[in-house]
């Protein structure tokens, strides 16, 4: 009789827990806007299709309250949504639900033109997308003599967001420059660049400047800017008597070149896409506020 009571107790405890969870879910659904679409797709299936993980892993994320639909946290595993009509976020980062969209990071080699096709047959970005029928936009133009990170996408809205000056997307460059063989990079160059140097089309300012390496006659510096005027980094450094020998873009917003080899490409990952499509692509400081585009430190590393 006692054994029967213990067994009943365990079963009752489990059933009570399930009932409590169901009641909590019902209260949340009653208080929150209704995001359920009876003709839609189960939310866990939408998450799995977006590359978040398996359906079982997606169910765990939903149950943990880490998924929101149109700003409403969803914990109910029975919710269905129309992925073409809603915005889904995981840990406050928007998910890309349109599987037809293409987002590629490429490492443009020196000598390749920043155009999808060159009528004269010179090397262009076309070589990165041979065989693709989609029309792709290139984001972050680099002159033929410059190298590094560019983004190719068929998402016109995102391309506009990354290129329009109002969004102030930070771009990081490593530049090899010629310097005086004795004194190297003069002190105070970063202060001058952040304050602004006069170019033929107006004042240009750096967000930050750092000395990375130096040998007699040569130095490597890091420059961060958020504008995209033609040859702006080369002209800024030239204006402070640091003529550029080689220029490589290493970062655009949250996307890093990292160890991507010249002439290679990779798909942007979920976190990069979420940050790019979020409210502001600039990184946050320790207080959680968006970091201002300027000023930055005059660092020597």
C-alpha positions as a Markdown table, in Angstrom:
| # | Residue | x | y | z |
|---|---|---|---|---|
| 1 | Unk | 0.0 | 0.0 | 0.0 |
| 2 | Unk | 2.8 | 2.4 | 0.9 |
| 3 | Unk | 4.6 | 1.5 | -2.4 |
| 4 | Unk | 1.5 | 2.3 | -4.3 |
| 5 | Unk | 1.3 | 5.6 | -2.6 |
| 6 | Unk | 4.9 | 6.5 | -3.4 |
| 7 | Unk | 4.4 | 5.6 | -7.1 |
| 8 | Unk | 1.2 | 7.7 | -7.2 |
| 9 | Unk | 3.1 | 10.5 | -5.6 |
| 10 | Unk | 5.8 | 10.5 | -8.2 |
| 11 | Unk | 3.3 | 10.4 | -11.0 |
| 12 | Unk | 1.3 | 13.1 | -9.3 |
| 13 | Unk | 4.3 | 15.4 | -9.0 |
| 14 | Unk | 5.2 | 15.0 | -12.7 |
| 15 | Unk | 1.6 | 15.6 | -13.7 |
| 16 | Unk | 1.4 | 18.6 | -11.5 |
| 17 | Unk | 4.6 | 20.1 | -13.0 |
| 18 | Unk | 3.2 | 19.6 | -16.5 |
| 19 | Unk | 0.0 | 21.2 | -15.5 |
| 20 | Unk | 1.8 | 24.2 | -14.0 |
| 21 | Unk | 3.8 | 24.7 | -17.2 |
| 22 | Unk | 0.7 | 24.5 | -19.3 |
| 23 | Unk | -1.1 | 27.0 | -17.1 |
| 24 | Unk | 1.9 | 29.4 | -17.3 |
| 25 | Unk | 1.8 | 29.1 | -21.0 |
| 26 | Unk | -1.9 | 29.8 | -21.1 |
| 27 | Unk | -1.5 | 32.8 | -18.9 |
| 28 | Unk | 1.3 | 34.2 | -21.2 |
| 29 | Unk | -0.8 | 33.6 | -24.3 |
| 30 | Unk | -3.7 | 35.4 | -22.7 |
| 31 | Unk | -1.6 | 38.4 | -21.8 |
| 32 | Unk | 0.5 | 38.6 | -24.9 |
| 33 | Unk | -0.5 | 39.6 | -28.5 |
| 34 | Unk | -1.7 | 36.5 | -30.5 |
| 35 | Unk | 1.0 | 35.5 | -32.9 |
| 36 | Unk | -0.4 | 32.1 | -33.7 |
| 37 | Unk | -1.5 | 31.5 | -37.3 |
| 38 | Unk | -3.5 | 28.3 | -37.6 |
| 39 | Unk | -2.6 | 28.0 | -41.3 |
| 40 | Unk | 1.1 | 28.6 | -40.7 |
| 41 | Unk | 4.2 | 26.5 | -40.0 |
| 42 | Unk | 5.2 | 25.2 | -36.6 |
| 43 | Unk | 7.7 | 27.6 | -35.1 |
| 44 | Unk | 10.2 | 24.9 | -34.3 |
| 45 | Unk | 10.2 | 23.9 | -38.0 |
| 46 | Unk | 10.8 | 27.5 | -39.0 |
| 47 | Unk | 13.7 | 27.7 | -36.6 |
| 48 | Unk | 15.2 | 24.5 | -38.0 |
| 49 | Unk | 14.8 | 25.8 | -41.6 |
| 50 | Unk | 16.7 | 29.0 | -40.6 |
| 51 | Unk | 19.7 | 26.9 | -39.5 |
| 52 | Unk | 19.2 | 27.3 | -35.8 |
| 53 | Unk | 19.4 | 23.5 | -35.1 |
| 54 | Unk | 17.3 | 20.4 | -35.2 |
| 55 | Unk | 13.6 | 20.6 | -34.4 |
| 56 | Unk | 14.3 | 19.1 | -30.9 |
| 57 | Unk | 16.9 | 21.7 | -30.2 |
| 58 | Unk | 14.6 | 24.4 | -31.5 |
| 59 | Unk | 11.9 | 23.2 | -29.2 |
| 60 | Unk | 14.3 | 23.6 | -26.2 |
| 61 | Unk | 15.0 | 27.2 | -27.3 |
| 62 | Unk | 11.3 | 28.0 | -27.5 |
| 63 | Unk | 10.6 | 26.4 | -24.1 |
| 64 | Unk | 13.5 | 28.4 | -22.6 |
| 65 | Unk | 11.8 | 31.7 | -23.7 |
| 66 | Unk | 14.7 | 32.6 | -26.0 |
| 67 | Unk | 12.5 | 32.9 | -29.1 |
| 68 | Unk | 10.2 | 35.8 | -29.9 |
| 69 | Unk | 7.8 | 36.5 | -32.8 |
| 70 | Unk | 7.0 | 40.1 | -33.7 |
| 71 | Unk | 8.4 | 41.1 | -30.4 |
| 72 | Unk | 6.4 | 38.6 | -28.3 |
| 73 | Unk | 8.2 | 35.8 | -26.4 |
| 74 | Unk | 6.8 | 32.4 | -27.4 |
| 75 | Unk | 7.1 | 29.3 | -25.2 |
| 76 | Unk | 4.2 | 27.3 | -26.6 |
| 77 | Unk | 5.4 | 24.5 | -28.8 |
| 78 | Unk | 2.1 | 24.5 | -30.7 |
| 79 | Unk | 2.5 | 28.0 | -32.1 |
| 80 | Unk | 2.4 | 28.2 | -35.9 |
| 81 | Unk | 3.6 | 31.3 | -37.9 |
| 82 | Unk | 3.8 | 32.5 | -41.5 |
| 83 | Unk | 7.6 | 33.0 | -42.0 |
| 84 | Unk | 6.8 | 35.4 | -44.9 |
| 85 | Unk | 4.9 | 37.7 | -42.7 |
| 86 | Unk | 6.5 | 37.7 | -39.2 |
| 87 | Unk | 9.8 | 38.7 | -37.7 |
| 88 | Unk | 11.4 | 35.9 | -35.5 |
| 89 | Unk | 14.3 | 36.6 | -33.1 |
| 90 | Unk | 16.6 | 34.3 | -31.2 |
| 91 | Unk | 18.2 | 35.9 | -28.1 |
| 92 | Unk | 17.1 | 39.3 | -29.5 |
| 93 | Unk | 18.9 | 38.8 | -32.9 |
| 94 | Unk | 16.7 | 38.7 | -36.0 |
| 95 | Unk | 16.7 | 35.4 | -37.9 |
| 96 | Unk | 16.9 | 35.3 | -41.7 |
| 97 | Unk | 13.9 | 33.2 | -42.7 |
| 98 | Unk | 14.0 | 33.8 | -46.5 |
| 99 | Unk | 16.1 | 30.9 | -47.7 |
| 100 | Unk | 16.4 | 32.5 | -51.2 |
| 101 | Unk | 18.6 | 35.2 | -49.8 |
| 102 | Unk | 22.4 | 35.0 | -50.3 |
| 103 | Unk | 25.0 | 36.6 | -48.1 |
| 104 | Unk | 28.6 | 36.0 | -48.9 |
| 105 | Unk | 31.8 | 37.4 | -47.4 |
| 106 | Unk | 34.7 | 37.5 | -49.9 |
| 107 | Unk | 38.4 | 38.4 | -49.7 |
| 108 | Unk | 39.0 | 40.5 | -52.9 |
| 109 | Unk | 42.5 | 40.1 | -54.1 |
| 110 | Unk | 44.6 | 42.9 | -55.4 |
| 111 | Unk | 44.0 | 43.6 | -59.1 |
| 112 | Unk | 40.3 | 42.5 | -59.1 |
| 113 | Unk | 37.7 | 45.2 | -60.0 |
| 114 | Unk | 34.8 | 45.9 | -57.7 |
| 115 | Unk | 32.2 | 45.2 | -60.3 |
| 116 | Unk | 30.1 | 42.1 | -61.1 |
| 117 | Unk | 31.2 | 42.2 | -64.7 |
| 118 | Unk | 33.8 | 44.0 | -66.8 |
| 119 | Unk | 33.1 | 44.4 | -70.5 |
| 120 | Unk | 36.9 | 44.5 | -71.2 |
| 121 | Unk | 37.3 | 41.1 | -69.6 |
| 122 | Unk | 39.5 | 42.2 | -66.7 |
| 123 | Unk | 39.3 | 40.3 | -63.4 |
| 124 | Unk | 36.1 | 41.1 | -61.6 |
| 125 | Unk | 33.8 | 39.9 | -58.8 |
| 126 | Unk | 32.0 | 37.7 | -61.4 |
| 127 | Unk | 34.6 | 35.0 | -60.7 |
| 128 | Unk | 33.3 | 34.6 | -57.1 |
| 129 | Unk | 29.8 | 33.8 | -58.3 |
| 130 | Unk | 30.2 | 31.8 | -61.4 |
| 131 | Unk | 27.2 | 29.5 | -62.0 |
| 132 | Unk | 24.8 | 31.5 | -59.9 |
| 133 | Unk | 21.8 | 32.9 | -61.6 |
| 134 | Unk | 20.9 | 35.3 | -58.8 |
| 135 | Unk | 21.6 | 39.0 | -59.3 |
| 136 | Unk | 24.0 | 39.9 | -56.5 |
| 137 | Unk | 24.9 | 43.4 | -55.2 |
| 138 | Unk | 28.5 | 44.1 | -54.0 |
| 139 | Unk | 28.7 | 46.0 | -50.8 |
| 140 | Unk | 31.8 | 48.0 | -49.8 |
| 141 | Unk | 33.6 | 49.0 | -53.0 |
| 142 | Unk | 37.4 | 48.6 | -53.0 |
| 143 | Unk | 39.6 | 50.1 | -55.7 |
| 144 | Unk | 41.6 | 47.6 | -57.9 |
| 145 | Unk | 44.8 | 48.1 | -55.9 |
| 146 | Unk | 43.1 | 47.4 | -52.5 |
| 147 | Unk | 42.3 | 44.1 | -51.0 |
| 148 | Unk | 40.1 | 42.5 | -48.4 |
| 149 | Unk | 36.5 | 42.1 | -47.2 |
| 150 | Unk | 33.5 | 42.7 | -49.4 |
| 151 | Unk | 30.0 | 41.4 | -49.1 |
| 152 | Unk | 27.9 | 40.0 | -51.9 |
| 153 | Unk | 24.1 | 39.7 | -51.5 |
| 154 | Unk | 20.8 | 39.7 | -53.3 |
| 155 | Unk | 19.2 | 41.5 | -50.4 |
| 156 | Unk | 18.9 | 45.0 | -51.7 |
| 157 | Unk | 17.6 | 46.4 | -48.4 |
| 158 | Unk | 20.6 | 45.1 | -46.5 |
| 159 | Unk | 23.0 | 46.4 | -49.2 |
| 160 | Unk | 21.4 | 49.8 | -48.9 |
| 161 | Unk | 21.7 | 49.7 | -45.1 |
| 162 | Unk | 25.4 | 48.8 | -45.2 |
| 163 | Unk | 26.3 | 51.5 | -47.7 |
| 164 | Unk | 24.2 | 54.5 | -46.7 |
| 165 | Unk | 26.2 | 57.0 | -44.6 |
| 166 | Unk | 23.3 | 57.5 | -42.2 |
| 167 | Unk | 23.9 | 54.0 | -40.7 |
| 168 | Unk | 27.6 | 54.8 | -40.0 |
| 169 | Unk | 28.8 | 51.2 | -40.5 |
| 170 | Unk | 32.4 | 51.1 | -39.3 |
| 171 | Unk | 35.0 | 49.7 | -41.6 |
| 172 | Unk | 38.5 | 48.7 | -40.4 |
| 173 | Unk | 41.6 | 48.8 | -42.6 |
| 174 | Unk | 45.2 | 47.7 | -42.3 |
| 175 | Unk | 47.5 | 50.0 | -44.3 |
| 176 | Unk | 51.2 | 49.5 | -45.0 |
| 177 | Unk | 52.6 | 53.0 | -45.3 |
| 178 | Unk | 56.0 | 54.6 | -46.1 |
| 179 | Unk | 57.6 | 56.4 | -43.2 |
| 180 | Unk | 60.7 | 58.3 | -42.3 |
| 181 | Unk | 63.4 | 55.7 | -41.8 |
| 182 | Unk | 64.5 | 57.3 | -38.5 |
| 183 | Unk | 61.5 | 58.7 | -36.7 |
| 184 | Unk | 58.8 | 56.3 | -38.1 |
| 185 | Unk | 55.1 | 57.3 | -37.6 |
| 186 | Unk | 55.0 | 60.7 | -35.9 |
| 187 | Unk | 53.2 | 61.0 | -32.6 |
| 188 | Unk | 49.8 | 62.8 | -32.8 |
| 189 | Unk | 48.9 | 61.4 | -36.2 |
| 190 | Unk | 45.8 | 59.7 | -34.7 |
| 191 | Unk | 44.7 | 63.0 | -33.1 |
| 192 | Unk | 45.0 | 64.7 | -36.5 |
| 193 | Unk | 43.0 | 62.0 | -38.3 |
| 194 | Unk | 40.2 | 62.0 | -35.7 |
| 195 | Unk | 40.0 | 65.8 | -35.7 |
| 196 | Unk | 39.7 | 65.7 | -39.5 |
| 197 | Unk | 41.9 | 66.3 | -42.4 |
| 198 | Unk | 41.0 | 68.5 | -45.4 |
| 199 | Unk | 40.5 | 66.6 | -48.7 |
| 200 | Unk | 39.6 | 68.0 | -52.1 |
| 201 | Unk | 35.9 | 66.9 | -51.4 |
| 202 | Unk | 35.7 | 68.0 | -47.8 |
| 203 | Unk | 36.9 | 67.1 | -44.3 |
| 204 | Unk | 37.4 | 63.4 | -43.5 |
| 205 | Unk | 37.7 | 61.9 | -40.0 |
| 206 | Unk | 38.9 | 58.6 | -38.7 |
| 207 | Unk | 37.0 | 56.9 | -35.9 |
| 208 | Unk | 40.3 | 55.4 | -34.5 |
| 209 | Unk | 43.9 | 55.0 | -35.4 |
| 210 | Unk | 46.5 | 52.5 | -34.2 |
| 211 | Unk | 50.1 | 51.7 | -35.0 |
| 212 | Unk | 50.3 | 47.9 | -35.5 |
| 213 | Unk | 54.0 | 47.4 | -36.5 |
| 214 | Unk | 57.0 | 49.4 | -37.6 |
| 215 | Unk | 60.3 | 48.7 | -39.3 |
| 216 | Unk | 62.8 | 51.2 | -40.8 |
| 217 | Unk | 61.0 | 52.9 | -43.7 |
| 218 | Unk | 57.7 | 51.0 | -43.3 |
| 219 | Unk | 54.8 | 50.8 | -40.9 |
| 220 | Unk | 51.5 | 49.0 | -40.6 |
| 221 | Unk | 48.6 | 51.1 | -39.2 |
| 222 | Unk | 45.0 | 50.3 | -38.5 |
| 223 | Unk | 42.4 | 52.9 | -39.4 |
| 224 | Unk | 38.6 | 52.7 | -38.7 |
| 225 | Unk | 36.2 | 54.9 | -40.7 |
| 226 | Unk | 32.5 | 54.9 | -41.2 |
| 227 | Unk | 32.2 | 56.7 | -44.5 |
| 228 | Unk | 32.7 | 55.4 | -48.0 |
| 229 | Unk | 34.1 | 58.2 | -50.2 |
| 230 | Unk | 36.3 | 57.0 | -53.0 |
| 231 | Unk | 39.9 | 56.2 | -51.9 |
| 232 | Unk | 39.1 | 58.0 | -48.6 |
| 233 | Unk | 41.6 | 56.0 | -46.4 |
| 234 | Unk | 44.5 | 56.4 | -48.9 |
| 235 | Unk | 43.8 | 60.1 | -49.2 |
| 236 | Unk | 43.5 | 60.6 | -45.5 |
| 237 | Unk | 46.8 | 58.9 | -44.8 |
| 238 | Unk | 48.4 | 60.8 | -47.7 |
| 239 | Unk | 47.2 | 64.0 | -46.2 |
| 240 | Unk | 49.3 | 63.3 | -43.1 |
| 241 | Unk | 52.4 | 62.3 | -45.1 |
| 242 | Unk | 51.8 | 58.5 | -44.8 |
| 243 | Unk | 51.6 | 57.3 | -48.4 |
| 244 | Unk | 49.9 | 53.9 | -48.7 |
| 245 | Unk | 51.8 | 51.0 | -50.3 |
| 246 | Unk | 49.1 | 48.3 | -49.5 |
| 247 | Unk | 45.6 | 48.6 | -48.1 |
| 248 | Unk | 43.4 | 45.7 | -46.8 |
| 249 | Unk | 39.9 | 46.0 | -45.4 |
| 250 | Unk | 39.6 | 43.6 | -42.4 |
| 251 | Unk | 36.1 | 44.3 | -41.0 |
| 252 | Unk | 32.7 | 45.8 | -41.9 |
| 253 | Unk | 30.4 | 46.2 | -39.0 |
| 254 | Unk | 30.2 | 42.8 | -37.2 |
| 255 | Unk | 31.8 | 40.9 | -40.2 |
| 256 | Unk | 35.5 | 40.1 | -39.9 |
| 257 | Unk | 37.8 | 39.0 | -42.7 |
| 258 | Unk | 39.6 | 36.7 | -40.2 |
| 259 | Unk | 41.5 | 33.9 | -41.9 |
| 260 | Unk | 39.6 | 34.0 | -45.2 |
| 261 | Unk | 42.1 | 33.5 | -47.9 |
| 262 | Unk | 42.4 | 35.9 | -50.9 |
| 263 | Unk | 40.1 | 34.9 | -53.7 |
| 264 | Unk | 37.9 | 32.8 | -51.3 |
| 265 | Unk | 34.3 | 33.3 | -50.0 |
| 266 | Unk | 32.1 | 32.1 | -47.2 |
| 267 | Unk | 28.5 | 32.4 | -46.1 |
| 268 | Unk | 27.8 | 34.9 | -43.4 |
| 269 | Unk | 26.8 | 33.1 | -40.1 |
| 270 | Unk | 23.6 | 33.5 | -38.2 |
| 271 | Unk | 25.1 | 35.9 | -35.6 |
| 272 | Unk | 26.6 | 38.2 | -38.3 |
| 273 | Unk | 23.3 | 38.3 | -40.2 |
| 274 | Unk | 21.4 | 39.0 | -37.0 |
| 275 | Unk | 23.7 | 41.9 | -36.1 |
| 276 | Unk | 23.6 | 43.3 | -39.6 |
| 277 | Unk | 19.8 | 43.2 | -39.7 |
| 278 | Unk | 19.4 | 44.5 | -36.2 |
| 279 | Unk | 18.8 | 48.0 | -35.1 |
| 280 | Unk | 22.3 | 49.3 | -35.3 |
| 281 | Unk | 25.4 | 47.4 | -36.8 |
| 282 | Unk | 27.8 | 49.3 | -34.6 |
| 283 | Unk | 29.2 | 47.4 | -31.6 |
| 284 | Unk | 27.9 | 48.2 | -28.1 |
| 285 | Unk | 30.0 | 49.4 | -25.2 |
| 286 | Unk | 30.1 | 47.9 | -21.7 |
| 287 | Unk | 27.0 | 49.9 | -20.6 |
| 288 | Unk | 24.9 | 48.3 | -23.4 |
| 289 | Unk | 24.7 | 51.6 | -25.4 |
| 290 | Unk | 25.6 | 51.8 | -29.1 |
| 291 | Unk | 29.3 | 53.0 | -29.3 |
| 292 | Unk | 29.7 | 56.3 | -30.9 |
| 293 | Unk | 31.4 | 56.3 | -34.3 |
| 294 | Unk | 34.0 | 58.8 | -33.0 |
| 295 | Unk | 36.3 | 59.6 | -31.4 |
| 296 | Unk | 38.6 | 56.6 | -31.0 |
| 297 | Unk | 42.0 | 56.2 | -29.3 |
| 298 | Unk | 45.3 | 57.0 | -30.8 |
| 299 | Unk | 46.7 | 53.5 | -29.9 |
| 300 | Unk | 50.2 | 52.1 | -30.4 |
| 301 | Unk | 50.3 | 48.3 | -30.2 |
